[in-house]
């Protein structure tokens, strides 16, 4: 995948329970979806054609759906990095359905492990960063996986679009 790195963008952001708004706040969700749509179009205008989602609830799946919307009019691909095979088994039904729709519509799926293990999400994040040259994220300072992914991206020299700097909830 290294030869495609310059055309690959990855996503990182909070799971639904860490987002700065409740999942049923339709105006906040719409604002984030609009910002993702704009960021994907912006990246595509810069020559990015491959978009890599980690497929967790919240930001990752909203980002995957943004790529699928963009794919209707732009030559972009959705790539899914699934940390382990049963990732969505405990998702609420709506999120599990979204996960499955995105996975089925994806241009490529990377299944990184058969089973869960401590560190599998960090390994997924490392995989995505090492395959990309741009990170689109939502990071407002909360510690956790998104912070670690952003730090990895900074160390690796990825350009970054942080939607937390563009949105106020």
N, C-alpha and C positions, 0 to 999 in steps of 0.2 A: 504494500500500500504506500510505501515511501514515495514512489514516483508520482503519486496522486496527491501528496500532502498539500501542495500549493493550491489545489482546487477543492480542498476539503475543509469544512467548518464543523465544529462540534458545539454541542449545547451543554450547559450546566446551570441548574437552578434548584430551587427548593421543592421538596415534596409538598403535596397539597396542605399538609398540617403545619408546615413552616412558612407558608406564604403569608404576606402581611394583610390578608383579607380572607374571609371565610369562603369556602368552596361554592356556597350558594349566592354570593354577591355577584350577580350577573353583570353589573356595570363594570366592576373591577376585572372580572374575567375577560369581558369584551375588550377593555382597554389593553390588557396584557396580550390578548390574541392579535389586536390591531398592531401593537408594537412589534410582536414577533413577525407578523406578515411584512411589515415595513423593513425590519432587520434582514429577513431572508431575501427580499427583493434588492435591498442595498448590497448585500453580499453577492448576490447573483450578478448585479451590475459591475462588481469588482472582478468577476470571473469565477466565482465559486459555483461549482455544479454539484458537489457532493456534500450532504448534510447528515451528520452523525448524531443520533439520539440515544441516550442511555435507557430510555423507556420506563422510567419511574413515574409514579403519579405526579400530577402537578406540572411543573415547568417542562420536563422532558417530553411528556405526551402532548402538551399544548404546542411545543416546538415541532414535534413530528407532524402534527396535524397542519401546522403552518406550511411545512414543506409540501405536504400533499396538496394543499390549496394552491401553492405556487406552481406546482407541477402541471396544473391545468393550462398554464400559459407560458411557462418558462422551462428550459431544458435542465431541470434539476432532478437529483436523485435523493431518495430517502434511504439512509443506511441505519440499521438498528444494531446497537451493541447490547446484547442481553447478558448480564453478568452470570446467570445460572438458569438452567432450564425452567425451573418452577417460579421464576420471579413474580409472576402475576397471580399465583395461586391464592394469595390472601388479600388481593385487591378487592375493594367494594365492587359490586357488579358493574356499575357504570364505567369505572376505570378499567376493569378487566375487559369489557367490551371494546373500549377505546384502544387498549393495548393490542387486542387481537386484530382489530380493523387495521391498525397501523402496521403490525407485523405482516399481515397478509398483503398489504399494499406496498410494502417495502421493496426497493430494488435489490437490496442485499441485507442479509441478517448474519451477524457474527454472534454465535453462541459460545461464550468464553469458558463456561464450565458446566458440567452435567449437574453438579450439586452445589448448594450453598456452602461456603466456607468463610471463616473470618478473614476479612480483607478482600472479598470478591468484588465489592463495589469500588474500592480503591484501585484494584487491578483493572476494572472496566474503565474507570476515569483515566488511568495512565494510558490504556490502549487508545482511548479517544484522543487525548492530547497528543500522543506521539504520532497519530495519523493525520493531524490537522495543522493548519497554519492560522486559523481564526477561531476564536471562542465567542459565541453569543451566550451571555449568561444573565441571570438575575441574582445579584449579590448585594445585600444591604448591610452586611457586617456580621450576620449570625455565624457562629462557628459551626463547622461540620464539613461534610463532603464537598459542598460547593466552594467553600473557602479553600479547601485543599486543592481542588481542581484548578481554581483561579491561580493559586500560587504555583502549581505545576506549569500552567500555561505561561505565566510570567517568566519563570526560570527557563522555559524552552523557547521564549521569544515570540509567542503567538500574539497577534493583534487581538484586541478585545473590544467587544461592544457590550457594555453593562447596561441592561435595560432598567435597572434600579436607578440609574442616573437620569433616565428619561421619563420616568413615571412617578406620580405621587398618588398614594392610596389613602 
